[in-house]
């Protein structure tokens, strides 16, 4: 009976999204929980994959813009009020846990030219890869182009703007390596 309920939930979620959006690819694995209080927005030709045993908590916003993709691997936990926005590609590795109020954005504003209004300068997108078995603490911001290795721990309220190797603790604004694990 539990398996039947899970399949019905997935079908209802898929129908809800399909009625709102066209030309997207949505794949939801087994035993995935997506809170009804969370919000998922899929653009045209976007791809969202949420693999088995993942959990998306209340008030989380997942935005996959036109022609972009977001892959959430197996056993990922995303806590309350987090935002994940993909304009190119975001991959969250297996067994990763994301605390509340985390923001992951693969796009940033261009503002280098002082002779052009900031709003007219456009955006730059760079893929983000968060490795397997990472812990991203509360209030962290992950910026475009970040690659976190396997088993990285990111301290609360850090701003991550560059690549870090496996098995490290990072923290700060901007984030820097605190120690090896």
ROLUMDREN-984042 format. One record per residue (C-alpha): y, x, z; residue in one letter. Coordinates in steps of 0.001 Angstrom, whole numbers, plus 500000, padded with zeros to 6 digits. Each point is the difference from the previous one (the first is absolute). Example, Ala and Ser with C-alpha at 12.3 -4.5 7.8 and 13.67 -1.06 7.14 Angstrom:
# residues 2
495500512300507800A/503440501370499340S/
# end
This chain:
# residues 181
500000500000500000X/502368502867500822X/499480501510496522X/500814496647498382X/503232499705502030X/501042503532498963X/499417499197496318X/501997496776500282X/502890501869501649X/500014502583497212X/499914497306497315X/502893498110501619X/502080503167500287X/499266500898496380X/500918496501498770X/503245500037502019X/501017503304498410X/498798499046496534X/502130496859500039X/503107502007500886X/499485503079497820X/498587500725496584X/498462503130498500X/498925501810503142X/496733501467501224X/498981499149503568X/496765501292501529X/499152499148503607X/496881501462501594X/497685498510502599X/501091499223503554X/503717500474499243X/502502498279502278X/503457499194498660X/502209498099502425X/501433496764498681X/503302501211501485X/500038503052497737X/501468499978496519X/498566501486496809X/502137500240496873X/498419501123496732X/501995500816496877X/498897499742496382X/497110502288499068X/499756501163503620X/496775500937501749X/499170499445503682X/496638501131501334X/499115499379503650X/496539501341500789X/497430498896502593X/500745499536503707X/503766500419499702X/502473498119502174X/503571498991499148X/501862498650502999X/502783497431500501X/503347500349498220X/498828502918497876X/501536500073496525X/498110501484497079X/501961500286496772X/498384501282496822X/502682500036497311X/499520499622496249X/497576502519498450X/499149501658503318X/497033500144502350X/499088500088503657X/496541500971501204X/499002499396503615X/496651501673500631X/497242498851502400X/500608499467503731X/503810500223499817X/502033498321502722X/503642499057499353X/501860498689503038X/502795497469500511X/503220500046497991X/499168502925497726X/501225500275496402X/498133501638497141X/501809500008496661X/498598501527496815X/501988500571496808X/497544502588498683X/496906500614502144X/499166499960503704X/496543500891501313X/499083499575503670X/496825501884500917X/496893498677501700X/500064499521503799X/503784500425500186X/501921498094502648X/503622499013499592X/501946498855503062X/502713497340500111X/503368500286498230X/498832502692497561X/501690500168496588X/498298501616497004X/502201500157496879X/499181501902496811X/503497499387498586X/503416501262500988X/503530499551498712X/501583502591497723X/503530500875501150X/500738503540498773X/502726499251497445X/503333499362501761X/501517498758496715X/497645497016499798X/499729497166502500X/496932500374502182X/498675496583499018X/500022501078496332X/498106503272500471X/496531498483500172X/496930500974501977X/497359502698500104X/496348499259500773X/497317502495501037X/496443499115501078X/499000500119503661X/496529500987501214X/499033499582503645X/496710501769500708X/496929498730501801X/499947499478503757X/503762500305500569X/502002498448502836X/503545498960499163X/501825499079503210X/502631497305500504X/503262500083498079X/498997502722497514X/501610500083496544X/497998501560497153X/502107500919496960X/499178500537496289X/497730502888499032X/498368500422503422X/496412501188500156X/498357500014503430X/496729501854500363X/496951498704501795X/500290499358503743X/503793500298500279X/501759498583503040X/503619498913499429X/502149499629503138X/502020496853500666X/503317499521498154X/499414502980497707X/501318500179496442X/497387501582497739X/501435501433496781X/497560502718498909X/496353501017499808X/497897500962503043X/496534501566500116X/496892498674501773X/499605499809503790X/503598500287501168X/502355498184502342X/503433499446498472X/503139498448501459X/503768499937499696X/502783499130497615X/499163501444497581X/496382500424501047X/498700503509500621X/496683501378501176X/499730499990503794X/496494501422500264X/496570500258498415X/497147497814501154X/
# end
